[in-house]
Amino acid sequence: EATRLAYGTDEAAEGRESFLEKRDPDWSPFPWYY
């Protein structure tokens, strides 16, 4: 369940798409919480 939640996020989608398009990911629309 946790894996599905992690891979279902918009950040994960950007990571997958950027990898498939062979470009650097652009995570600037997503704020970083630490």
Backbone torsions as a table, in degrees:
resi	resn	phi	psi	omega
1	GLU	NA	-44.5	-179.7
2	ALA	-63.9	-36.4	178.7
3	THR	-63.9	-42.6	179.4
4	ARG	-62.6	-41.1	179.1
5	LEU	-65.0	-39.6	-178.8
6	ALA	-69.6	-43.7	-177.3
7	TYR	-79.4	-9.6	-179.8
8	GLY	-92.3	1.6	-177.3
9	THR	-79.8	162.4	177.1
10	ASP	-65.0	-33.3	177.9
11	GLU	-63.2	-42.1	178.9
12	ALA	-65.8	-39.0	178.1
13	ALA	-62.2	-42.1	177.4
14	GLU	-62.8	-40.8	178.1
15	GLY	-62.9	-44.6	178.3
16	ARG	-63.7	-48.4	-177.4
17	GLU	-63.3	-42.0	-179.8
18	SER	-66.2	-36.3	177.9
19	PHE	-65.5	-44.8	-179.0
20	LEU	-68.2	-31.4	178.5
21	GLU	-87.4	0.9	179.6
22	LYS	54.9	50.5	177.0
23	ARG	-134.3	165.1	176.5
24	ASP	-72.8	139.7	178.8
25	PRO	-69.2	145.9	177.4
26	ASP	-114.6	96.4	-179.1
27	TRP	-98.3	16.6	-177.8
28	SER	-62.7	-30.7	177.5
29	PRO	-69.5	-12.5	-175.8
30	PHE	-105.9	118.0	179.1
31	PRO	-67.3	149.8	-179.4
32	TRP	-99.3	118.1	178.0
33	TYR	-106.9	126.9	-179.3
34	TYR	-132.5	NA	NA
